[in-house]
Amino acid sequence: MLKPQDAALYEGVINEVATDFIDRIRWLRSMNGPGVMVHNITSELQKYTFEAIAAILLEMRLGCLQQKIPEETQKFIESVGTMFRMLVYCELLPRWTRNWLPFWKQYFLAWDYMFAFAIKAVDKKMAQIKDLLEKGESVEGQYLTFLLASGKMSQSEIYSSITELLLAGVDTTANTLSWALYCLASDPELQDSIFREMCSICPAEQIPTAQELNRMPLLKAVIKETLRMYPVVPIGFRILDTDIVLGGYNIPRMTQLILCHYAMSHNEQEFPNPHLFQPERWMRGAEGLNHHPFSSMPFGYGVRGCVGRRIAELELHMTLARLLQQFQLKLDPEMKEIPAKTRIVLIPEKPINLQFLDRQ
């Protein structure tokens, strides 16, 4: 999953789901009469990102983008949100409150449902593979099929791996796309510049490939700037396994360090005008591109870095390209500026409502 060339194998799956998402946006607009408004785009993007990550990991479609979403699918998405909300309280409140306040119980109920959902999906895939083998037919597939056939992971490890990757692919990507669309809707000129860049690489009526996306530096810079301004996880934790000297201070092993990604990526010494959305700061040759490489680390780093990074980046770039091919984005004129708040992951404080105007 961490090799760019392997992540590119999933572009067909992402494009298929993105096409359904575009159809859903058009249907949502029609629900509001002749208008072009889509309310609470983050909620819709959560459905889209869950459908996409499930199609990649489980090799099946879950119906998240249908007009009537299956109940168990919707409940998984809600469980992800509940887990993150309750985790805030579980981490801050003392242990003795767990039997008296509802947060701990709700936190575990959310995890129980997510595991039950993933176990059911994995078992279904295992039964399909077993049936094919008994019939003497070849077994074809990608991520889950590889895990099941490789024999390198126990069944319980596969269950937990799939569960965590599923939940990690919902809120994280959906929130990043929400912020990117919000910032682009605020800047029509930037939208036009990206559209022109795309048209110079790929005809407007043609779906861009992963290779073509790599030749769109402004599009990729928009995602980098979005992740700088709105890092998915604003803080991270690490426990030292050796003694270190940091900034002249001796810090012993087993000390827990808190890394504030949000503060680092908004440091004016590293990023001039840090509260302005300026994707051009990431373009090659741009003035001020000499920031420290660790001043913005949205995917982490090293062995604890995000295992889904390459697929997430492909999904972000592909989705943004497909949406900007089809629509011009405008803010809801009644909507005020939307600040961010943390729920372990960084989310919009209020729903983001956007206008999706068909490109002529």
VENPE-V529262 format. One record per residue. N is the residue number from 0. RES is the residue in one letter. PSI is psi in degrees with one decimal (NA if undefined). Layout:
N,RES,PSI
N,RES,PSI
//
This chain:
0,M,-19.6
1,L,-2.9
2,K,123.8
3,P,-39.9
4,Q,-29.0
5,D,-38.1
6,A,-33.9
7,A,-18.3
8,L,-19.7
9,Y,6.2
10,E,-33.3
11,G,-41.0
12,V,-46.3
13,I,-40.5
14,N,-39.1
15,E,-45.1
16,V,-37.8
17,A,-38.3
18,T,-42.6
19,D,-34.4
20,F,-40.9
21,I,-41.6
22,D,-38.2
23,R,-38.4
24,I,-42.1
25,R,-37.8
26,W,-40.9
27,L,-38.1
28,R,-41.1
29,S,-24.1
30,M,-21.1
31,N,27.5
32,G,-141.6
33,P,4.6
34,G,-177.4
35,V,12.0
36,M,136.9
37,V,120.2
38,H,144.1
39,N,66.4
40,I,-27.1
41,T,-42.5
42,S,-41.0
43,E,-36.8
44,L,-30.0
45,Q,-40.4
46,K,-43.4
47,Y,-47.8
48,T,-32.8
49,F,-41.7
50,E,-40.5
51,A,-47.3
52,I,-32.5
53,A,-38.3
54,A,-32.9
55,I,-49.6
56,L,-45.2
57,L,-10.7
58,E,38.2
59,M,157.2
60,R,142.2
61,L,-7.5
62,G,20.8
63,C,-24.2
64,L,6.6
65,Q,162.6
66,Q,-37.7
67,K,110.1
68,I,133.7
69,P,140.2
70,E,-43.5
71,E,-30.0
72,T,-47.2
73,Q,-36.9
74,K,-34.1
75,F,-46.5
76,I,-44.0
77,E,-34.3
78,S,-36.0
79,V,-46.8
80,G,-42.7
81,T,-43.9
82,M,-46.7
83,F,-41.0
84,R,-45.3
85,M,-30.3
86,L,-34.3
87,V,-47.4
88,Y,-40.5
89,C,-34.2
90,E,-30.4
91,L,-30.6
92,L,147.5
93,P,157.2
94,R,-36.0
95,W,-16.4
96,T,-11.4
97,R,-32.5
98,N,-6.5
99,W,-31.0
100,L,154.9
101,P,-9.6
102,F,-44.8
103,W,-44.6
104,K,-44.0
105,Q,-35.7
106,Y,-47.8
107,F,-32.8
108,L,-38.0
109,A,-45.2
110,W,-41.9
111,D,-42.2
112,Y,-41.3
113,M,-42.0
114,F,-43.8
115,A,-39.7
116,F,-47.8
117,A,-41.9
118,I,-42.6
119,K,-42.5
120,A,-41.5
121,V,-43.9
122,D,-37.6
123,K,-42.2
124,K,-39.7
125,M,-40.0
126,A,-38.3
127,Q,-43.2
128,I,-44.3
129,K,-40.8
130,D,-41.3
131,L,-42.5
132,L,-39.5
133,E,-27.5
134,K,-2.7
135,G,18.4
136,E,157.8
137,S,149.9
138,V,119.9
139,E,144.7
140,G,-174.8
141,Q,-104.0
142,Y,-61.0
143,L,-39.7
144,T,-40.8
145,F,-45.6
146,L,-44.2
147,L,-34.3
148,A,-22.9
149,S,-30.6
150,G,12.1
151,K,-10.4
152,M,144.0
153,S,166.0
154,Q,-40.8
155,S,-34.6
156,E,-38.3
157,I,-43.3
158,Y,-49.6
159,S,-36.8
160,S,-47.8
161,I,-41.7
162,T,-48.4
163,E,-36.7
164,L,-36.2
165,L,-50.6
166,L,-33.3
167,A,-21.5
168,G,2.3
169,V,-76.0
170,D,-39.9
171,T,-54.8
172,T,-38.6
173,A,-43.3
174,N,-40.2
175,T,-43.7
176,L,-37.5
177,S,-47.6
178,W,-39.9
179,A,-45.8
180,L,-38.1
181,Y,-45.8
182,C,-39.6
183,L,-37.6
184,A,-23.9
185,S,-7.2
186,D,82.8
187,P,-35.8
188,E,-40.3
189,L,-41.1
190,Q,-46.4
191,D,-38.3
192,S,-42.4
193,I,-41.5
194,F,-41.2
195,R,-40.8
196,E,-44.3
197,M,-43.7
198,C,-28.7
199,S,-19.8
200,I,-38.1
201,C,129.1
202,P,145.7
203,A,-28.2
204,E,1.6
205,Q,138.8
206,I,125.8
207,P,147.1
208,T,169.2
209,A,-37.7
210,Q,-40.9
211,E,-35.6
212,L,-33.2
213,N,-14.7
214,R,18.5
215,M,78.0
216,P,-33.6
217,L,-41.6
218,L,-46.0
219,K,-33.0
220,A,-31.6
221,V,-42.4
222,I,-41.2
223,K,-42.2
224,E,-35.8
225,T,-45.2
226,L,-25.4
227,R,-48.5
228,M,-34.1
229,Y,69.0
230,P,138.1
231,V,-50.5
232,V,112.0
233,P,-22.8
234,I,153.1
235,G,160.2
236,F,141.7
237,R,140.0
238,I,125.3
239,L,137.3
240,D,-4.4
241,T,161.6
242,D,140.6
243,I,162.6
244,V,120.9
245,L,115.5
246,G,30.8
247,G,0.9
248,Y,135.6
249,N,120.5
250,I,118.3
251,P,159.2
252,R,157.4
253,M,8.1
254,T,136.3
255,Q,124.8
256,L,140.9
257,I,122.7
258,L,115.6
259,C,90.6
260,H,-38.4
261,Y,-44.0
262,A,-41.6
263,M,-44.6
264,S,-4.9
265,H,18.5
266,N,119.8
267,E,-24.4
268,Q,-28.5
269,E,-38.8
270,F,98.4
271,P,143.2
272,N,58.5
273,P,-20.1
274,H,6.1
275,L,139.0
276,F,104.0
277,Q,82.8
278,P,-26.3
279,E,-18.3
280,R,-15.8
281,W,-1.3
282,M,143.7
283,R,133.4
284,G,-1.6
285,A,146.5
286,E,134.6
287,G,17.6
288,L,16.5
289,N,30.4
290,H,158.8
291,H,136.2
292,P,-21.2
293,F,8.7
294,S,-18.9
295,S,109.1
296,M,67.6
297,P,-23.2
298,F,9.5
299,G,-164.6
300,Y,147.7
301,G,-156.0
302,V,-18.9
303,R,13.7
304,G,166.6
305,C,119.0
306,V,-23.8
307,G,15.1
308,R,-50.0
309,R,-40.9
310,I,-39.3
311,A,-44.7
312,E,-43.2
313,L,-43.7
314,E,-42.5
315,L,-48.6
316,H,-44.7
317,M,-43.7
318,T,-44.7
319,L,-43.9
320,A,-45.7
321,R,-40.2
322,L,-42.1
323,L,-22.8
324,Q,-37.1
325,Q,-31.7
326,F,151.4
327,Q,136.7
328,L,137.7
329,K,148.4
330,L,153.8
331,D,120.0
332,P,-19.4
333,E,-1.6
334,M,131.5
335,K,173.7
336,E,136.5
337,I,114.3
338,P,168.4
339,A,154.2
340,K,157.8
341,T,134.3
342,R,56.5
343,I,-56.1
344,V,157.6
345,L,123.3
346,I,161.1
347,P,138.4
348,E,-30.4
349,K,160.1
350,P,140.7
351,I,117.2
352,N,128.7
353,L,149.1
354,Q,130.4
355,F,102.3
356,L,130.3
357,D,134.9
358,R,139.3
359,Q,NA
//
